[in-house]
């Protein structure tokens, strides 16, 4: 049903891979008008229906009979396989419509601002469950070609965008609960696996209760379903009232699941449920404001998880995960603004990236710190009430926060969302003023680029200045000019101060030599907070990479962390070690020396944490042990004691992987590390074949994924190649086939070269495999096949190959990989002398 605004002779809709049988239009109170022609445009994925008569202005009904295909490409209304209780292979149908695939299921105006209500029904086999966005109103028996089936009718949806419509059909078990405001929540699982849904169910309930309060509007639908889909391209999809998930991002084995898995599931659930308001209730007007959906949900997932599990220290982890990833990408000239112009809808597939998600989250975190909790929440609630069931642009959100806080939000935030990149704030001088008991600090800001090149000198950001000191974090004025001077109160002339206190703003900071020396001491004594210790290290590494700090100064800084025991800081150390490892990989002498250096650095803390769980570990202790064992698998994989520990646990695991007691000996948190150590040290194929055979034995997708992420670490080159042949043969699900590629590429220098060669040799075949699938899959294959390169030669080879074999859907990602490879090549020249 719809309104014709003025006289027309045709109607144009979005349609892809649909076959029309008939199309008619019935004006209200008038005669049915038949179509005269139906013409498809494959390039624009549209269909134009011409009619035998002119359609008059007014209300009417467009009736289309058509057929479509349930493809296996994880897009549209697609099919995937699962097993029932008896182990019989079955087919499930589910939808994935974001960004442009509702048109594969039904003809529609497939744009976010073209909101409508949807009254849907499904006719399915009598024994199957059918789920939709809304509750079922009626189920009736029908006959289709003489076969009894059932028709499932759903309630009419609220006004919503097409990309949020969802259906799922199959056989399921479920667990359920109810929120404080009486909304029923269910987690649907494959048959016989409902016990795996309890953790996500509880996280979902708590998230919904939190959001009911934060947004000032209660969850607007009468139910919320979350369901594990056996084949799923992304992590999850926030369909209104029916959220779909990759199984590993929803289901938790209460005995075996690692701290990493629990944190991942909680974060993904919290992210998708935040979308029920930010994205579903209030939706961006066009894809150039995608960050309004994803950036906010990425911030909110941390906010909610921090309330649900405060012992996880999510905001400290944010610094070394989302913020670190955003800044790595945004230091490239091939990055893009948060508000990226999207001329054609197809372009949006390339901006589902760390900028839209993670830099978007960083920007929201900046606003939260700048405005304070009360102003932030008041503005947010005003925004929700004002625009519910409507579409918005970025400036609408800035206006709401501006009205609530009386601060210049629009002016400040335009510098963060309308231009790409971020600044490095360089402290030019810091003079102690005895009479005022303060430092007078002079700074300048410049566009920071990862390879150290000079960016546009006219670029300036509005930077809220926070300063960490021994006992506090102080908020100063905004830095809005290229150069500025401000005063910082301190105890005495020898006190340390750190800019960007708490790491609330995505900037790099460089200090004077004297200030760096004082910061070293604050790190060693742990007077400095966890977030600041981690952030300072990542700043130093980025500065060294860009040639703005001597490599020797970075190495000296690392010694300040010799008594470090916090997981988030160790994660930052791990990122630095891994980055340097990549840079030095091609020089055998320097690489061996560096590996020995790191092995020595990690030895004491690794020995302290050990290989076995302790009663007082807690969540972060488990994460730290897993990280240290991972570092040993990279930098000490030939150490006799390390190999002995790994082999003992590997042997017990492969002997009986289903034994619940095995989880105590070999937790999921470091299975990949243990598998990698054993495979790196295996002379033959026995351990490899045994591990590979367990893919058909282990019971959860999470455990299968751990094996897939490990196989490429096998020592034998021919087995590495066999791994690549196997995972691209169709034997591995399309959603997972790039994991073994990544394991080959990350295994060593031979593996990284082999993965790249294999990708080139099989590019057409792999492209054909993914021809109609989500672009994210080809993106993942490209990324996993081109890691560990740090030479101008490799950068040129990458650039030339994709010039000769262009793929528009990954062109932005390719440009970023090439630029990063060149940046690492420059860094190699600077750091190599330290390890020769």
C-alpha positions in Angstrom: 0.0 0.0 0.0 1.2 3.5 -0.7 0.5 7.0 -2.0 1.0 8.2 -5.6 2.0 11.8 -5.2 1.2 12.9 -8.8 0.2 11.2 -12.1 2.7 8.7 -13.2 2.9 5.9 -15.8 5.5 3.7 -14.2 6.9 2.8 -10.7 10.6 2.1 -10.1 11.6 -0.2 -7.2 14.7 -2.0 -6.1 14.9 -5.6 -7.1 17.7 -8.1 -7.5 17.6 -11.8 -8.6 13.8 -11.8 -8.6 11.6 -13.0 -11.4 8.3 -11.2 -11.9 5.3 -13.2 -13.0 2.8 -10.3 -12.9 2.3 -6.8 -11.6 -0.9 -4.8 -11.2 -2.0 -1.5 -9.5 -5.3 -1.0 -7.7 -6.2 2.6 -7.0 -8.4 3.1 -4.0 -12.0 2.7 -5.2 -10.9 2.1 -8.8 -10.3 -0.7 -11.3 -7.2 -2.9 -11.4 -4.6 -1.6 -13.8 -2.3 -4.2 -15.5 1.3 -3.6 -16.2 2.4 -3.2 -19.8 6.1 -3.9 -19.3 8.6 -4.9 -16.6 12.2 -4.0 -17.2 15.2 -4.7 -15.0 18.4 -2.8 -14.6 21.1 -5.2 -13.2 23.6 -2.4 -12.7 21.4 -0.3 -10.5 19.5 -3.4 -9.2 16.1 -1.8 -10.0 13.0 -2.7 -11.8 10.6 -0.4 -13.6 7.0 -1.4 -13.9 5.1 0.4 -16.7 1.3 0.4 -16.7 -1.3 0.3 -19.5 -2.9 3.4 -18.0 -1.7 6.4 -16.1 -1.8 6.1 -12.4 -3.7 9.0 -10.7 -2.6 10.7 -7.5 -3.9 9.0 -4.4 -3.7 5.8 -2.4 -3.5 2.4 -4.0 -2.1 -1.1 -3.8 0.8 -2.4 -5.9 0.4 -6.2 -6.3 3.4 -8.2 -7.5 3.7 -11.9 -8.0 7.3 -13.0 -8.2 9.8 -15.8 -7.4 13.3 -15.6 -5.9 16.2 -17.8 -5.0 17.4 -18.9 -1.5 21.1 -18.6 -2.4 24.0 -19.9 -0.3 25.9 -16.6 -0.3 24.8 -15.3 3.1 22.9 -12.3 1.6 19.2 -11.8 1.0 16.8 -14.5 2.1 19.4 -17.3 2.0 19.9 -20.9 3.0 22.5 -22.5 5.3 23.0 -25.9 6.8 22.7 -27.2 10.3 22.2 -30.6 12.1 19.2 -31.7 14.1 19.3 -33.7 17.3 20.0 -36.9 15.4 22.9 -35.4 13.5 20.9 -35.3 10.2 21.8 -32.4 7.9 19.0 -29.8 7.6 18.5 -26.5 5.8 17.7 -23.2 7.6 16.5 -20.1 5.9 17.4 -16.7 7.3 17.9 -13.1 6.1 20.7 -10.6 5.9 19.4 -7.4 4.3 21.9 -4.7 5.3 23.0 -2.8 3.4 21.3 -3.5 0.0 19.8 -7.0 0.0 16.2 -6.6 1.1 15.7 -6.3 -2.7 16.8 -9.9 -3.1 13.8 -11.0 -1.1 11.1 -8.6 -2.1 10.7 -5.6 -4.5 10.9 -2.4 -2.4 12.2 1.1 -1.9 15.5 -0.2 -0.4 16.9 2.9 1.2 17.1 3.7 4.9 15.0 6.9 4.7 12.1 5.1 2.9 10.6 3.8 6.1 7.4 1.8 6.1 5.3 -0.7 8.1 5.5 -4.4 7.2 2.7 -7.0 7.6 4.3 -10.3 6.8 3.4 -14.0 6.6 5.3 -17.1 5.8 4.1 -20.5 4.5 6.3 -23.2 5.8 6.4 -27.0 6.4 4.3 -27.9 9.4 7.2 -29.1 11.6 9.3 -25.9 11.1 9.4 -22.8 13.3 9.0 -19.5 11.6 10.3 -16.2 13.2 9.8 -12.6 12.2 10.4 -9.1 13.5 7.1 -9.2 15.4 5.1 -11.8 17.4 2.9 -14.4 15.6 -0.8 -13.4 15.5 -2.1 -16.5 13.9 -1.1 -19.9 12.5 -3.4 -21.7 10.1 -3.2 -24.9 8.1 -3.0 -24.4 4.3 -2.5 -26.7 1.3 0.2 -26.1 -1.3 0.0 -28.3 -4.3 -1.8 -30.9 -2.2 0.8 -30.8 0.6 -0.3 -29.7 4.1 1.7 -26.7 5.3 1.2 -23.9 7.8 0.8 -20.2 7.3 2.4 -18.1 10.0 1.0 -14.5 10.3 3.0 -11.8 12.1 1.9 -8.6 13.7 2.4 -5.4 11.7 5.8 -3.8 12.4 6.3 -0.2 13.5 7.6 2.2 10.9 11.1 0.9 9.9 13.7 0.7 7.2 13.8 -2.3 4.7 17.2 -3.4 5.8 15.9 -4.3 9.2 13.2 -6.7 8.1 14.0 -10.3 9.0 12.7 -13.9 8.7 14.2 -17.2 10.0 12.8 -20.7 9.2 14.1 -23.9 10.7 14.0 -26.2 13.7 15.1 -24.6 17.0 15.4 -24.9 20.7 15.3 -21.8 22.9 15.8 -20.4 26.4 13.8 -17.4 27.5 13.5 -14.7 30.2 11.7 -11.4 30.7 13.0 -7.9 31.3 12.1 -5.6 34.1 9.5 -4.0 31.8 8.0 -7.3 30.9 9.5 -7.8 27.4 10.0 -11.5 26.7 13.5 -12.3 25.4 14.4 -15.6 23.7 17.7 -17.0 22.5 17.1 -19.6 19.7 19.8 -22.3 19.1 20.2 -25.3 16.9 18.4 -28.4 18.3 19.9 -29.8 21.5 22.0 -26.7 22.2 19.8 -24.5 24.2 22.1 -24.6 27.2 24.6 -22.6 25.1 22.2 -19.7 25.0 22.0 -18.8 28.7 24.9 -16.5 28.8 23.7 -14.3 25.9 20.2 -14.4 27.3 21.3 -12.9 30.6 23.6 -10.3 28.8 20.6 -9.4 26.5 18.2 -9.0 29.5 20.7 -6.8 31.4 21.5 -4.7 28.3 17.8 -4.1 27.5 17.1 -3.0 31.1 20.1 -0.6 30.9 19.0 0.9 27.6 15.4 1.4 28.8 16.8 3.8 31.3 19.6 5.4 29.3 17.5 6.3 26.2 14.5 7.5 28.2 12.3 5.4 25.9 11.5 1.8 26.7 12.2 -0.9 24.1 9.4 -0.3 21.6 8.6 -3.9 20.4 6.5 -6.6 22.2 9.3 -9.2 22.0 13.0 -9.6 21.3 14.5 -12.8 19.7 18.2 -13.5 19.2 19.1 -16.5 17.1 22.3 -18.3 16.1 22.6 -18.7 12.3 25.0 -21.5 11.2 26.3 -19.6 8.2 26.7 -15.8 8.6 29.0 -13.4 6.9 29.2 -10.7 9.7 29.2 -11.0 13.4 25.6 -10.1 13.9 22.7 -8.1 12.5 20.4 -5.8 14.5 17.1 -6.7 12.7 14.3 -5.1 14.7 13.0 -7.6 17.2 14.9 -10.6 15.6 18.6 -10.2 15.9 20.7 -12.7 14.0 24.2 -13.8 15.0 27.1 -15.9 13.8 26.9 -18.9 16.2 30.3 -18.1 17.8 29.1 -14.6 18.7 26.0 -15.8 20.6 26.5 -19.3 22.0 28.6 -19.9 25.0 29.7 -23.3 26.3 29.4 -22.9 30.1 32.3 -25.4 30.7 34.7 -24.6 27.9 34.2 -21.0 26.9 37.2 -18.7 27.4 37.1 -15.2 28.9 37.7 -13.9 25.4 34.6 -15.6 24.1 32.4 -14.4 27.0 33.6 -10.9 26.5 33.0 -11.1 22.8 29.5 -12.4 23.1 28.5 -9.9 25.8 29.9 -7.0 23.6 28.2 -8.2 20.4 24.9 -8.6 22.2 25.1 -5.2 23.8 26.1 -3.7 20.5 23.2 -5.2 18.6 20.6 -4.3 21.3 21.9 -0.7 21.4 20.9 -0.6 17.7 17.3 -1.3 18.6 17.2 2.4 19.5 20.2 3.9 17.7 19.7 2.7 14.2 16.3 1.1 14.3 14.1 3.5 16.2 16.1 6.5 15.0 17.9 5.8 11.6 20.5 7.6 9.6 18.9 9.4 6.6 21.5 8.0 4.1 24.6 5.8 4.3 27.0 8.7 4.6 26.0 8.8 8.2 26.4 5.1 8.8 28.7 6.0 11.8 25.6 7.2 13.6 24.5 3.6 13.8 27.8 1.8 14.2 29.9 4.3 16.1 27.3 4.9 18.7 26.6 1.1 19.1 30.3 0.4 19.4 30.6 3.0 22.2 27.4 1.7 23.9 28.6 -1.9 23.9 31.5 -0.9 26.1 29.2 1.2 28.3 26.7 -1.6 28.9 29.3 -4.3 29.3 31.2 -2.2 31.9 27.9 -1.9 33.9 27.2 -5.6 33.6 30.7 -6.8 34.3 32.7 -3.9 36.0 35.5 -6.3 36.8 36.3 -6.6 33.1 37.6 -3.0 32.9 36.1 -2.4 29.5 37.2 1.2 29.2 40.8 0.3 29.8 40.5 -2.4 27.2 38.9 0.1 24.8 42.2 2.0 24.6 44.0 -1.1 23.3 41.2 -2.4 21.1 38.8 0.0 19.4 40.9 3.1 19.9 44.1 1.4 18.8 42.5 -0.1 15.7 40.8 3.2 14.7 44.1 5.1 15.0 46.1 2.6 13.0 43.7 3.0 10.1 43.1 6.7 10.5 46.9 7.5 10.3 46.8 6.5 6.6 46.1 8.9 3.7 43.8 6.2 2.4 41.5 6.5 5.4 38.2 8.4 5.1 36.2 10.9 7.2 33.7 9.5 9.6 31.0 11.3 7.6 32.1 9.9 4.2 30.3 11.0 1.1 28.3 8.1 -0.4 27.2 8.9 -4.0 26.0 5.4 -4.8 24.6 3.1 -2.2 26.9 0.3 -3.3 29.9 2.3 -1.9 28.7 1.8 1.6 30.0 -1.7 1.8 33.5 -0.4 1.9 32.9 1.8 5.0 31.7 -0.9 7.3 35.2 -0.5 8.8 37.3 0.6 11.8 36.5 4.3 11.0 32.7 4.0 11.1 32.7 1.6 14.0 35.8 2.3 16.2 36.7 5.9 15.4 33.0 6.6 15.6 33.1 5.1 19.1 36.1 7.2 20.0 34.3 10.3 18.9 31.3 9.5 21.1 33.7 8.8 24.0 35.3 12.2 23.4 31.8 13.9 23.5 31.0 12.0 26.7 34.2 13.2 28.4 33.8 16.7 27.1 30.2 17.1 28.1 30.1 15.0 31.3 27.6 12.3 32.1 24.5 14.3 32.8 24.6 16.6 29.8 25.5 13.6 27.5 22.5 11.5 28.7 20.1 14.5 28.6 21.0 15.3 25.0 20.8 11.7 24.1 17.3 11.3 25.5 16.1 14.5 23.9 17.4 13.2 20.5 15.6 9.9 20.9 12.3 11.5 21.8 12.5 14.1 19.0 13.4 11.7 16.2 11.8 8.3 17.2 10.6 6.4 14.1 12.3 9.0 11.9 15.6 9.6 10.1 18.4 11.9 11.1 21.8 13.4 10.1 24.9 13.9 12.2 24.1 17.6 12.9 20.8 16.6 14.6 22.7 14.7 17.2 25.2 17.6 17.7 22.3 20.0 18.1 20.7 17.8 20.8 23.9 17.7 22.8 24.5 21.4 22.2 21.1 22.3 23.6 21.6 20.1 26.7 25.1 21.3 27.5 25.3 24.8 26.1 28.8 23.8 24.7 29.9 24.3 21.1 29.4 20.7 20.2 28.8 21.2 16.4 31.9 23.4 16.1 34.1 21.0 18.0 32.9 17.7 16.5 32.9 18.9 12.8 36.7 18.7 13.1 36.5 15.1 14.0 33.8 13.8 11.7 34.1 15.9 8.5 37.8 15.5 8.0 39.8 12.3 8.2 42.8 11.7 10.4 43.8 13.0 13.8 46.6 15.2 15.2 49.8 14.6 17.1 50.2 17.1 19.9 53.8 17.9 20.3 54.9 19.6 23.5 57.4 22.3 22.5 58.3 23.3 26.0 57.3 22.8 29.6 58.5 25.5 32.0 58.0 25.4 35.8 56.6 28.6 37.3 57.4 28.5 41.0 55.2 31.4 42.1 52.1 29.7 40.6 53.1 26.1 41.3 52.4 25.1 37.7 53.9 24.2 34.4 53.5 26.5 31.5 53.1 24.1 28.5 53.5 25.2 24.9 52.2 22.8 22.2 51.5 22.5 18.5 49.2 20.1 16.7 49.8 18.6 13.3 48.1 16.0 11.2 49.7 12.7 12.1 50.5 10.2 9.3 51.9 6.8 10.0 54.9 7.1 7.6 55.9 10.5 9.0 55.2 12.5 5.9 53.9 16.1 6.4 50.1 16.3 6.0 48.1 19.4 5.2 49.4 22.1 7.5 46.0 23.8 7.5 44.2 21.0 9.2 43.3 21.7 12.8 41.2 19.8 15.3 39.3 21.0 18.3 40.9 18.9 21.1 39.6 18.8 24.6 42.7 18.8 26.8 42.8 16.3 29.7 45.9 16.1 31.8 46.9 13.2 34.1 48.9 13.8 37.2 49.9 11.7 40.2 46.5 11.8 41.9 44.0 13.2 39.4 42.9 13.9 35.8 42.2 17.6 35.1 40.2 18.9 32.2 41.5 22.1 30.7 40.3 24.3 27.8 39.9 23.3 24.2 42.9 23.3 21.9 41.5 24.9 18.8 44.6 26.5 17.2 47.7 25.1 15.6 49.8 26.4 18.5 48.8 27.2 22.1 50.0 27.6 25.6 48.3 26.5 28.8 49.1 26.1 32.5 49.0 22.8 34.5 49.0 22.8 38.3 51.5 20.4 39.8 53.0 19.4 43.2 56.6 20.5 42.2 59.0 21.0 39.4 59.8 17.3 39.2 56.2 16.2 38.9 55.1 14.2 35.8 52.2 15.3 33.7 50.7 13.4 30.8 48.5 15.0 28.1 45.4 13.2 26.9 44.9 11.9 30.5 42.6 8.8 30.5 43.0 8.5 26.7 39.6 10.1 26.1 40.7 11.6 22.7 42.1 9.9 19.7 45.3 11.8 19.4 49.0 11.0 19.7 51.2 13.0 22.1 55.0 13.7 21.9 56.9 15.1 24.8 60.2 16.8 25.5 63.1 14.5 26.5 62.8 15.6 30.1 59.1 14.9 30.3 59.6 11.4 28.7 62.1 10.6 31.5 59.6 11.5 34.2 56.9 9.5 32.5 59.3 6.5 32.5 59.4 6.6 36.3 55.6 7.0 36.6 55.2 3.8 34.5 57.6 1.8 36.6 56.0 2.8 39.9 52.5 2.4 38.4 51.6 5.9 39.6 50.1 6.3 36.1 46.8 4.7 35.3 46.4 1.5 33.2 44.8 3.4 30.3 47.6 6.0 30.4 50.4 3.4 30.6 48.9 1.5 27.6 48.1 4.7 25.6 51.6 6.2 26.2 53.2 3.0 24.8 51.0 2.9 21.7 51.8 6.6 21.2 55.5 6.0 21.4 55.3 3.1 19.0 53.4 5.1 16.4 55.8 8.0 16.8 58.8 5.7 16.3 57.1 4.1 13.2 56.6 7.6 11.8 60.2 8.6 12.4 59.2 11.2 15.0 61.0 9.2 17.8 64.3 7.3 17.7 63.8 3.5 17.7 66.3 3.4 20.5 64.1 5.6 22.6 61.2 3.2 22.1 63.3 0.3 23.1 64.4 2.2 26.3 60.7 2.9 27.1 59.9 -0.8 26.9 62.2 -1.3 29.9 59.9 0.8 32.0 57.3 -1.9 31.8 59.5 -4.7 33.3 57.3 -5.1 36.3 54.0 -4.7 34.4 51.2 -7.1 35.4 48.1 -5.6 33.9 46.3 -7.3 31.0 45.5 -4.1 29.0 49.1 -2.8 29.2 50.5 -6.2 28.2 48.1 -6.2 25.3 49.7 -2.9 24.2 53.1 -4.4 24.7 52.0 -7.3 22.5 50.9 -5.0 19.8 54.4 -3.3 19.8 56.2 -6.6 19.8 54.0 -8.0 17.0 54.5 -4.8 14.9 58.3 -4.9 15.3 58.2 -8.7 14.5 56.5 -8.0 11.2 59.0 -5.3 10.3 62.0 -7.5 11.0 60.7 -10.7 9.6 62.6 -10.6 6.3 66.0 -10.1 8.0 66.9 -13.4 9.6 69.7 -12.2 11.8 67.8 -9.2 13.2 64.6 -11.2 13.5 66.3 -13.9 15.6 67.9 -11.3 17.9 64.5 -9.5 18.3 62.7 -12.8 19.1 65.3 -13.6 21.8 64.9 -10.0 23.2 61.1 -10.4 23.5 61.4 -14.0 24.9 63.5 -12.5 27.7 61.1 -9.6 28.3 58.1 -11.9 28.7 59.8 -14.7 30.6 59.3 -13.5 34.2 55.6 -12.6 33.9 54.9 -15.8 31.9 56.5 -17.9 34.6 54.5 -16.0 37.3 51.2 -16.6 35.5 52.0 -20.2 34.5 49.9 -22.4 32.3 47.2 -23.5 34.8 44.3 -21.5 36.1 44.4 -20.2 39.6 41.4 -19.5 41.9 42.1 -15.8 42.1 42.6 -15.3 38.3 39.5 -13.4 37.6 38.5 -12.4 34.1 41.6 -10.3 33.4 43.9 -12.8 34.9 42.7 -15.4 32.5 43.1 -13.0 29.6 46.6 -12.2 30.7 47.6 -15.8 30.9 46.2 -16.5 27.4 48.1 -13.4 26.0 51.4 -14.5 27.5 51.1 -18.0 26.2 50.2 -16.5 22.8 53.4 -14.4 23.0 55.4 -17.5 23.9 53.9 -19.2 20.8 55.3 -16.4 18.7 58.6 -15.6 20.3 59.6 -18.7 22.3 58.0 -21.5 20.3 61.2 -23.5 20.3 61.9 -23.1 24.0 62.2 -26.6 25.5 59.9 -25.9 28.5 57.3 -24.1 26.3 57.2 -27.0 23.8 57.0 -29.6 26.6 54.0 -27.8 28.2 52.2 -27.4 24.9 52.8 -31.0 23.8 51.5 -32.4 27.0 48.2 -30.4 26.8 47.9 -31.1 23.0 48.2 -34.9 23.5 45.6 -35.0 26.2 43.2 -32.8 24.2 43.4 -34.8 20.9 43.0 -38.1 22.9 39.6 -37.0 24.2 38.5 -33.5 23.1 34.9 -34.0 24.4 36.0 -34.7 28.0 34.8 -31.7 30.1 38.0 -32.1 32.3 40.1 -31.2 29.3 39.0 -27.6 29.6 41.0 -27.4 32.8 44.2 -28.6 31.1 43.7 -26.8 27.8 41.3 -23.8 28.1 39.8 -22.4 24.9 41.7 -19.1 25.7 45.0 -20.6 24.5 44.1 -23.5 22.3 45.3 -21.8 19.2 48.6 -20.9 20.8 49.2 -24.5 22.0 48.2 -25.9 18.6 50.6 -23.5 16.9 53.5 -24.4 19.2 53.0 -28.1 18.5 52.5 -27.8 14.8 55.6 -25.5 14.5 57.7 -28.2 16.1 56.2 -31.3 14.4 58.5 -33.0 11.9 55.7 -35.0 10.1 52.0 -34.8 9.5 50.6 -36.9 12.4 49.7 -34.0 14.7 48.4 -31.9 11.8 46.1 -34.7 10.5 44.9 -35.5 14.0 44.0 -31.9 14.8 42.3 -31.4 11.4 40.2 -34.6 11.9 38.8 -33.1 15.1 36.8 -30.5 13.2 34.2 -33.1 12.6 34.3 -34.3 16.3 34.1 -31.1 18.4 30.6 -29.9 19.1 30.6 -26.1 18.9 31.4 -23.7 16.1 33.7 -21.8 18.5 35.9 -24.8 18.9 35.9 -25.6 15.2 37.0 -22.0 14.6 40.0 -22.4 17.0 41.2 -25.4 14.9 40.7 -23.5 11.6 42.8 -20.7 13.0 45.7 -23.1 13.8 46.3 -25.5 10.9 48.5 -23.2 8.9 51.1 -23.1 11.6 52.2 -26.6 10.6 56.0 -26.7 9.9 55.8 -28.5 6.5 55.4 -26.2 3.6 53.5 -28.8 1.5 51.0 -29.2 4.4 50.6 -25.4 4.4 49.7 -25.5 0.7 47.3 -28.4 1.3 45.6 -26.3 4.0 45.0 -23.6 1.4 43.7 -26.0 -1.2 41.4 -27.6 1.4 39.9 -24.4 2.8 39.1 -23.1 -0.7 37.7 -26.3 -2.0 34.2 -25.9 -0.4 35.0 -28.2 2.5 35.0 -25.3 4.9 31.9 -23.0 5.3 32.1 -19.8 3.3 31.9 -17.8 6.5 35.1 -19.5 7.9 37.3 -20.4 4.9 39.6 -17.4 5.4 40.7 -18.4 8.9 43.1 -21.2 7.7 44.5 -18.7 5.1 45.2 -16.3 8.0 47.0 -19.1 9.9 49.3 -19.9 7.0 50.0 -16.2 6.4 50.8 -15.5 10.1 52.9 -18.6 10.7 56.3 -17.4 9.4 58.0 -15.7 6.4 57.5 -18.8 4.3 53.8 -18.9 5.1 53.2 -15.2 4.4 54.8 -15.5 1.0 52.9 -18.7 0.2 49.5 -17.2 1.2 50.2 -14.3 -1.1 51.3 -16.5 -4.0 48.4 -18.8 -3.6 46.0 -15.8 -3.5 47.3 -14.6 -6.8 47.3 -18.0 -8.5 43.7 -18.7 -7.4 42.3 -15.2 -7.4 39.7 -15.8 -10.1 38.5 -19.0 -8.4 38.2 -17.3 -5.0 36.4 -14.3 -6.6 33.9 -16.6 -8.3 33.3 -18.4 -4.9 32.3 -15.0 -3.5 30.7 -13.5 -6.6 27.3 -12.8 -4.9 28.4 -12.9 -1.3 28.9 -10.1 1.2 31.9 -7.9 0.1 33.2 -8.4 3.7 34.3 -11.9 2.8 36.5 -10.9 -0.1 37.8 -8.1 2.1 38.8 -10.7 4.8 40.6 -12.9 2.2 42.6 -10.0 0.9 43.6 -8.9 4.4 44.5 -12.4 5.6 46.5 -13.0 2.4 48.6 -9.9 2.6 49.8 -9.6 6.2 53.4 -9.5 7.4 54.8 -7.5 4.5 57.2 -4.6 5.2 59.0 -3.9 1.9 58.6 -1.5 -1.0 58.9 -4.5 -3.3 55.9 -6.2 -1.8 53.9 -2.9 -1.8 54.6 -2.5 -5.5 53.6 -6.1 -6.2 50.3 -5.7 -4.3 49.6 -2.4 -6.1 50.3 -3.9 -9.5 48.3 -7.1 -9.0 45.1 -5.2 -8.0 45.7 -2.7 -10.8 45.6 -5.6 -13.2 42.8 -7.4 -11.3 40.6 -4.6 -10.0 37.7 -5.3 -7.6 35.8 -2.2 -6.7 34.4 -3.7 -3.5 37.8 -4.0 -2.0 39.6 -1.1 -3.6 39.7 1.0 -0.5 41.1 -1.9 1.6 43.7 -2.6 -1.0 44.9 1.0 -0.9 45.2 0.9 2.8 47.2 -2.3 2.8 49.6 -1.0 0.2 50.1 2.3 2.1 50.6 0.5 5.4 53.2 -1.8 3.8 55.1 1.2 2.5 55.0 2.8 5.9 56.4 -0.4 7.5 59.1 -0.5 4.9 60.3 3.0 6.0 60.1 1.9 9.6 62.2 -1.1 8.9 65.1 1.1 7.7 65.0 3.0 11.0 64.6 0.1 13.4 66.8 -2.5 11.8 70.1 -1.1 13.1 68.9 -1.7 16.7 68.9 -5.5 16.1 71.9 -5.9 13.8 
